Every structure is written in C-alpha cells, then in structure tokens.
C-alpha cells in the first residue's frame, strides 16, 4: 500500500510540473540561460500534514547538501530536488530525499533563523549546469545584484527561471531587503539564493516582502552538519 501511495505521489509531481497555464515573463525580466545559475535548485515537496504538494528553492553547496529554509521543508514527507533547470519540467537531474536538518533555533515565524539543509542522499556529479555556490563569510552587501527564481503563476508556482536586478538595503544586519522595479520575489521562491560575483550573500526567507538573511551567520552550523569546511 505504501508503494502504491508513493507511485501516486510521483504521478502527482509529474502532473504538477506540467501546468496548463502559460507563464509570461515581463519584458524587464530576463529568462535565464542553462548554466547561468548552476547552484540553484528547485524543490518540490509532498507535505505530510496535508498531502498537498508545495514548491520552493535552494542552493547546492556541496555534492551532497542543499541549503534552503526551515519553512520550506517543514513537514515535508518527500522532497524532489531538480538541478540544472531553466524550466522545471526539463531539469538536468532529479533526486529524491526525505532527510533534512533544520537550524536548532528556528521555529515558525522566526525569520532570522529560518535555515535548513537537505541531504541529497547521494553524491551529485558537477558539470557546467550543476555546480555548488560559495557562501559569504561576512554580512557585507553590494548595493545591487541579480535575483533569479521561478516565480508564480496565477494558480500556483511558476515553472520558468527568470532573473531581474535588485537593490539591497540593510548591510551588516542578519536580515535585509531586496527591492526591484523589474520583478518580484514570491512565496514559491523561498529558500532561493541571492548571489553576487559567484558568492551566496542571502537566503530568501520571505518572498512576499523580499526579505533575505545572510548565510555567513550559519557557516559554523552548516560545516558541522555537512562535515566539510566551507571555502572562505
């Protein structure tokens, strides 16, 4: 019976990944090219408490771990990780896992500690479309950078990866805000990385408000969990 339920979940994931709605990308956004954001992953989750599917994002930080938010993976029964995808229906690789590690001080509503790690349960081979991102070692911020996410459709999560420029405020603080006239982050982008010059400087914790937190604060905990030393 459990095997049958898993088959139904997999079918549901496949169906949800093929929305009949058309996602349009505004003229002031740019559709991402394959390989431009090799660290960005799309997460599709089966939620244990409701039976529904949810979508969010994360960043590949090693061959076996993805960085995202606790609110993204909360109550997840299964997680399908899609790598190297500019459209979620055609990723370069998909893996499945149910193993997560949530930052100990996080609880629902605690934005400034909303961090989690997803164990991939295998060693992912890197290539031009799938590669890890370095994590910032300080809370310094540039004045502006570029954000990429799958966004939203009228009836649910988006499927096409697009990017737009954002300006940042709150340098030196654990949490900061990204603003843009070109696009908007959404709840389905939660967990997505904010990257500048190949270094992840933020984790999106609230797509509705464009709020990020700096991963630098969590480097020690991340290194303990993944059993690796992060590059400076």
ROVEXVO-349601 format. One record per residue (C-alpha): residue number from 1; x negated, y negated, z negated. Coordinates in Angstrom, 1 decimal. Layout:
<sites>
+-----+--------+--------+--------+
! num !   east !  north !     up !
+-----+--------+--------+--------+
! NUM !      X !      Y !      Z !
...
+-----+--------+--------+--------+
</sites>
This chain:
<sites>
+-----+--------+--------+--------+
! num !   east !  north !     up !
+-----+--------+--------+--------+
!   1 !    0.0 !    0.0 !    0.0 !
!   2 !   -2.9 !   -2.4 !   -0.8 !
!   3 !   -4.4 !   -1.6 !    2.6 !
!   4 !   -1.1 !   -2.4 !    4.3 !
!   5 !   -0.9 !   -5.7 !    2.4 !
!   6 !   -4.4 !   -6.6 !    3.5 !
!   7 !   -3.5 !   -5.9 !    7.1 !
!   8 !   -0.5 !   -8.3 !    6.8 !
!   9 !   -2.8 !  -11.0 !    5.3 !
!  10 !   -5.3 !  -10.6 !    8.2 !
!  11 !   -2.4 !  -10.9 !   10.7 !
!  12 !   -1.1 !  -14.0 !    8.9 !
!  13 !   -4.6 !  -15.6 !    9.0 !
!  14 !   -4.8 !  -14.9 !   12.7 !
!  15 !   -1.4 !  -16.4 !   13.3 !
!  16 !   -2.0 !  -19.4 !   11.2 !
!  17 !   -5.3 !  -20.0 !   13.1 !
!  18 !   -3.3 !  -20.4 !   16.3 !
!  19 !   -0.9 !  -23.2 !   15.7 !
!  20 !    1.6 !  -24.1 !   18.5 !
!  21 !    1.3 !  -27.8 !   17.6 !
!  22 !   -1.1 !  -29.9 !   19.6 !
!  23 !   -3.8 !  -31.7 !   17.6 !
!  24 !   -4.7 !  -35.0 !   19.2 !
!  25 !   -7.9 !  -36.8 !   18.4 !
!  26 !   -7.8 !  -40.6 !   18.1 !
!  27 !   -9.9 !  -42.5 !   20.6 !
!  28 !  -12.0 !  -43.8 !   17.8 !
!  29 !  -12.9 !  -40.3 !   16.6 !
!  30 !  -15.3 !  -38.0 !   18.4 !
!  31 !  -14.7 !  -34.3 !   18.9 !
!  32 !  -17.8 !  -32.6 !   17.5 !
!  33 !  -20.0 !  -30.5 !   19.8 !
!  34 !  -21.1 !  -27.0 !   18.9 !
!  35 !  -24.3 !  -27.1 !   16.9 !
!  36 !  -24.0 !  -30.7 !   15.7 !
!  37 !  -22.8 !  -29.6 !   12.2 !
!  38 !  -24.2 !  -26.0 !   11.8 !
!  39 !  -23.8 !  -26.1 !    8.0 !
!  40 !  -20.1 !  -27.0 !    8.0 !
!  41 !  -17.8 !  -24.0 !    7.4 !
!  42 !  -14.0 !  -23.7 !    7.5 !
!  43 !  -12.4 !  -21.8 !    4.6 !
!  44 !   -9.0 !  -20.0 !    5.0 !
!  45 !   -7.7 !  -18.7 !    1.7 !
!  46 !   -5.0 !  -16.3 !    0.6 !
!  47 !   -3.7 !  -17.8 !   -2.7 !
!  48 !   -2.9 !  -15.1 !   -5.3 !
!  49 !   -0.3 !  -17.1 !   -7.2 !
!  50 !    1.9 !  -18.0 !   -4.3 !
!  51 !    1.0 !  -15.6 !   -1.4 !
!  52 !    0.5 !  -18.6 !    0.9 !
!  53 !   -2.5 !  -19.5 !    3.0 !
!  54 !   -4.5 !  -22.6 !    2.4 !
!  55 !   -7.4 !  -24.3 !    4.2 !
!  56 !  -10.3 !  -26.4 !    3.1 !
!  57 !  -14.0 !  -26.7 !    3.9 !
!  58 !  -17.5 !  -26.2 !    2.6 !
!  59 !  -21.2 !  -26.3 !    3.4 !
!  60 !  -23.6 !  -23.4 !    4.0 !
!  61 !  -26.5 !  -24.0 !    1.5 !
!  62 !  -28.3 !  -20.6 !    1.9 !
!  63 !  -28.0 !  -17.3 !    3.7 !
!  64 !  -25.5 !  -16.0 !    1.0 !
!  65 !  -23.8 !  -19.0 !   -0.5 !
!  66 !  -21.3 !  -21.8 !    0.4 !
!  67 !  -20.8 !  -25.0 !   -1.6 !
!  68 !  -17.2 !  -26.2 !   -2.0 !
!  69 !  -14.8 !  -27.4 !   -4.7 !
!  70 !  -13.1 !  -25.6 !   -7.5 !
!  71 !   -9.8 !  -27.0 !   -6.5 !
!  72 !  -10.3 !  -25.5 !   -3.0 !
!  73 !  -10.9 !  -21.9 !   -4.2 !
!  74 !   -8.7 !  -21.9 !   -7.3 !
!  75 !   -6.5 !  -18.8 !   -7.5 !
!  76 !   -8.0 !  -17.5 !   -4.1 !
!  77 !   -7.4 !  -13.8 !   -3.6 !
!  78 !   -9.3 !  -13.6 !   -0.3 !
!  79 !  -11.4 !  -16.2 !    1.5 !
!  80 !  -12.2 !  -16.1 !    5.2 !
!  81 !  -15.3 !  -18.1 !    6.0 !
!  82 !  -15.7 !  -19.4 !    9.5 !
!  83 !  -19.1 !  -20.6 !   10.7 !
!  84 !  -20.1 !  -22.5 !   13.8 !
!  85 !  -16.6 !  -23.6 !   14.7 !
!  86 !  -15.6 !  -26.7 !   16.5 !
!  87 !  -12.2 !  -25.0 !   16.8 !
!  88 !  -11.1 !  -22.7 !   14.0 !
!  89 !   -9.6 !  -20.2 !   16.5 !
!  90 !  -13.0 !  -19.6 !   18.1 !
!  91 !  -15.7 !  -19.5 !   15.4 !
!  92 !  -19.2 !  -18.1 !   16.0 !
!  93 !  -18.8 !  -15.9 !   12.9 !
!  94 !  -16.2 !  -14.9 !   10.3 !
!  95 !  -16.9 !  -13.2 !    7.0 !
!  96 !  -14.6 !  -12.3 !    4.1 !
!  97 !  -15.1 !  -12.6 !    0.4 !
!  98 !  -13.3 !  -12.9 !   -2.9 !
!  99 !  -16.3 !  -13.8 !   -5.1 !
! 100 !  -16.5 !  -17.4 !   -6.4 !
! 101 !  -18.4 !  -19.2 !   -9.1 !
! 102 !  -16.7 !  -22.4 !  -10.4 !
! 103 !  -18.6 !  -25.1 !  -12.3 !
! 104 !  -18.0 !  -24.3 !  -16.1 !
! 105 !  -16.9 !  -27.8 !  -17.0 !
! 106 !  -14.3 !  -28.0 !  -14.2 !
! 107 !  -10.5 !  -28.0 !  -14.8 !
! 108 !   -7.7 !  -29.1 !  -12.6 !
! 109 !   -7.7 !  -32.8 !  -12.4 !
! 110 !  -11.3 !  -33.2 !  -13.3 !
! 111 !  -12.6 !  -34.7 !  -10.1 !
! 112 !  -16.2 !  -35.4 !  -11.2 !
! 113 !  -16.9 !  -31.7 !  -11.9 !
! 114 !  -14.9 !  -30.3 !   -9.0 !
! 115 !  -17.6 !  -28.0 !   -7.7 !
! 116 !  -17.7 !  -24.3 !   -6.8 !
! 117 !  -19.8 !  -21.7 !   -5.0 !
! 118 !  -18.6 !  -19.0 !   -2.7 !
! 119 !  -20.6 !  -15.8 !   -2.4 !
! 120 !  -20.7 !  -14.6 !    1.2 !
! 121 !  -21.4 !  -11.0 !    0.1 !
! 122 !  -23.9 !  -10.6 !    3.0 !
! 123 !  -27.0 !  -12.3 !    4.5 !
! 124 !  -26.0 !  -14.6 !    7.3 !
! 125 !  -28.5 !  -14.9 !   10.1 !
! 126 !  -29.2 !  -18.5 !   11.0 !
! 127 !  -29.2 !  -19.8 !   14.6 !
! 128 !  -28.6 !  -23.1 !   16.4 !
! 129 !  -24.9 !  -23.0 !   15.5 !
! 130 !  -25.2 !  -21.7 !   11.9 !
! 131 !  -27.7 !  -23.2 !    9.6 !
! 132 !  -27.9 !  -24.5 !    6.0 !
! 133 !  -28.0 !  -28.0 !    4.8 !
! 134 !  -30.3 !  -29.5 !    2.2 !
! 135 !  -28.8 !  -31.0 !   -1.0 !
! 136 !  -29.6 !  -34.5 !   -2.1 !
! 137 !  -31.8 !  -34.7 !   -5.3 !
! 138 !  -30.6 !  -38.2 !   -6.3 !
! 139 !  -27.4 !  -40.2 !   -6.2 !
! 140 !  -28.8 !  -42.8 !   -3.8 !
! 141 !  -26.5 !  -43.5 !   -0.9 !
! 142 !  -26.8 !  -45.2 !    2.6 !
! 143 !  -24.4 !  -48.0 !    3.4 !
! 144 !  -22.8 !  -45.8 !    6.1 !
! 145 !  -22.9 !  -42.4 !    7.6 !
! 146 !  -20.7 !  -40.0 !    9.7 !
! 147 !  -18.0 !  -37.6 !    8.3 !
! 148 !  -16.8 !  -34.5 !   10.1 !
! 149 !  -13.7 !  -32.5 !    9.3 !
! 150 !  -10.8 !  -30.5 !   10.8 !
! 151 !   -8.2 !  -33.0 !    9.6 !
! 152 !   -4.5 !  -32.3 !    9.6 !
! 153 !   -1.6 !  -31.6 !   12.0 !
! 154 !    2.0 !  -32.8 !   11.2 !
! 155 !    2.8 !  -29.4 !    9.9 !
! 156 !   -0.4 !  -28.3 !    8.3 !
! 157 !   -4.2 !  -28.0 !    8.6 !
! 158 !   -6.0 !  -29.2 !   11.7 !
! 159 !   -8.0 !  -26.9 !   14.0 !
! 160 !  -10.3 !  -29.2 !   15.9 !
! 161 !  -13.5 !  -30.5 !   14.3 !
! 162 !  -13.9 !  -34.3 !   14.8 !
! 163 !  -16.2 !  -36.9 !   13.4 !
! 164 !  -15.9 !  -40.6 !   12.5 !
! 165 !  -18.1 !  -43.3 !   10.9 !
! 166 !  -17.5 !  -44.2 !    7.2 !
! 167 !  -18.9 !  -46.9 !    4.9 !
! 168 !  -19.8 !  -45.9 !    1.4 !
! 169 !  -19.4 !  -47.7 !   -2.0 !
! 170 !  -20.4 !  -46.5 !   -5.4 !
! 171 !  -24.2 !  -45.8 !   -5.1 !
! 172 !  -25.7 !  -44.4 !   -8.3 !
! 173 !  -22.3 !  -43.1 !   -9.5 !
! 174 !  -21.3 !  -39.4 !   -9.7 !
! 175 !  -18.2 !  -40.2 !   -7.6 !
! 176 !  -18.0 !  -42.6 !   -4.7 !
! 177 !  -15.6 !  -43.5 !   -2.0 !
! 178 !  -15.9 !  -43.4 !    1.8 !
! 179 !  -13.8 !  -45.7 !    3.9 !
! 180 !  -13.2 !  -46.0 !    7.6 !
! 181 !  -11.1 !  -47.7 !   10.2 !
! 182 !  -11.8 !  -44.9 !   12.6 !
! 183 !  -10.3 !  -41.9 !   10.8 !
! 184 !   -9.1 !  -40.5 !    7.5 !
! 185 !  -10.1 !  -37.6 !    5.4 !
! 186 !   -7.3 !  -35.2 !    4.4 !
! 187 !   -6.5 !  -32.6 !    1.7 !
! 188 !   -7.5 !  -29.9 !    4.2 !
! 189 !  -11.0 !  -31.4 !    4.4 !
! 190 !  -11.6 !  -31.0 !    0.6 !
! 191 !  -14.9 !  -29.3 !    0.0 !
! 192 !  -16.4 !  -30.7 !    3.2 !
! 193 !  -19.9 !  -32.1 !    3.1 !
! 194 !  -20.9 !  -35.7 !    3.7 !
! 195 !  -24.3 !  -35.6 !    5.3 !
! 196 !  -26.9 !  -38.3 !    6.1 !
! 197 !  -30.1 !  -37.5 !    8.0 !
! 198 !  -29.6 !  -33.8 !    7.5 !
! 199 !  -29.1 !  -34.1 !    3.7 !
! 200 !  -25.8 !  -33.5 !    2.0 !
! 201 !  -25.1 !  -36.5 !   -0.2 !
! 202 !  -21.4 !  -35.8 !   -1.0 !
! 203 !  -18.8 !  -33.2 !   -1.5 !
! 204 !  -15.2 !  -34.3 !   -0.6 !
! 205 !  -13.1 !  -33.8 !   -3.8 !
! 206 !  -10.0 !  -35.8 !   -2.7 !
! 207 !   -9.1 !  -36.1 !    0.9 !
! 208 !   -6.2 !  -38.3 !    0.1 !
! 209 !   -8.4 !  -41.0 !   -1.4 !
! 210 !  -11.7 !  -40.3 !    0.4 !
! 211 !  -13.5 !  -39.6 !   -2.9 !
! 212 !  -16.7 !  -37.7 !   -2.9 !
! 213 !  -19.1 !  -36.5 !   -5.7 !
! 214 !  -22.9 !  -36.2 !   -5.4 !
! 215 !  -24.3 !  -32.7 !   -5.3 !
! 216 !  -27.5 !  -33.9 !   -7.0 !
! 217 !  -25.9 !  -33.7 !  -10.4 !
! 218 !  -25.2 !  -30.0 !   -9.9 !
! 219 !  -28.5 !  -28.8 !   -8.5 !
! 220 !  -29.7 !  -27.1 !  -11.6 !
! 221 !  -26.5 !  -25.1 !  -12.0 !
! 222 !  -26.5 !  -24.2 !   -8.3 !
! 223 !  -30.1 !  -23.0 !   -8.4 !
! 224 !  -29.2 !  -20.7 !  -11.4 !
! 225 !  -26.2 !  -19.2 !   -9.7 !
! 226 !  -27.8 !  -18.6 !   -6.2 !
! 227 !  -31.1 !  -17.5 !   -7.7 !
! 228 !  -33.0 !  -19.8 !   -5.3 !
! 229 !  -35.0 !  -23.0 !   -5.6 !
! 230 !  -33.4 !  -25.8 !   -3.5 !
! 231 !  -35.7 !  -27.9 !   -1.4 !
! 232 !  -36.2 !  -31.5 !   -2.6 !
+-----+--------+--------+--------+
</sites>
